[in-house]
Amino acid sequence: MLDPASAGALFGLVCTAASLGDGMAPEIVGHAATRYLFALSIETRLLGGNLVWIVMTCVSVLAAVFAQNLKGRI
């Protein structure tokens, strides 16, 4: 398990990443889902506790692809 200082810093980074993604989902759902995914990946050690980062990266890549497709249509 992580020590409290590291867990707090990591949680702060997750909250920052969730705030950056607020444009993609309503605020309550976006923050709640990200925090839940973070807690789930740390507690169950899914993919070594890195599940949250993999999911956030995939969502970011999909958003970038979507934005590029929109750019070509406008």
N, C-alpha and C positions, 0 to 999 in steps of 0.2 A: 504494500500500500504506500501511497505517496505521503511524505511528511506534510503537515498542515500548511506550511509556507509555500511549498511547491504546488500543492493542490489549489490554494487561493490564487496564486499567480496564473495558473493554468485556467482556472475558472474565469478570471478576468479577461484572458485572451479569448476564451469562448464567447463571453458576453460581447466583446468587441466585434468578433466575427459575426455574431448574430445581429448586432446593430447595423453592420454594413449591409446585411442581406434583407433589411426591413422593406426595401422597395419591391421585393419579390413576393412577400406574403404579408398579411395583416400583422400588426405588431404583436398582439397577444399570442397568436398561433406560432409565429416565427420564433419568438423568444422561448416560449414554452417547449416547443418541439426541439430546439437546439439544446436547451438546458437538460431536457429529458434524455436526449441522445448522448450528451456528454456524460451524465450520471450513469446511464446504462452501460456505456462503453468502459468506463472506469471500474464500476462495481463488478461487472461480469468479465472484464478483461477481454472483450471481443476484439479480435485482431490485435492483441497486445495492448488494448486500451486506446487504439487508434481509429476505431470505427467512425467516430465523430468527424475526424479530419478527412477521412476518405469520402464520407457522404457529403461534407461541405465542399470538397474539391469537385466532386461530380456535379453537384448543383451549380457551382460557379462555372464549370466548363459548359454545362447545358445552357446556362443563361447567356454566356458569351456567344455560343453558336446561334441561339435564338436571336440575339441582338444583331449578329452579322447577317442573318437571313432577313430581318426587318430592314436593315440598312440597304440591302440590295433591292427591296421592293418599293422603297420610298423614292 
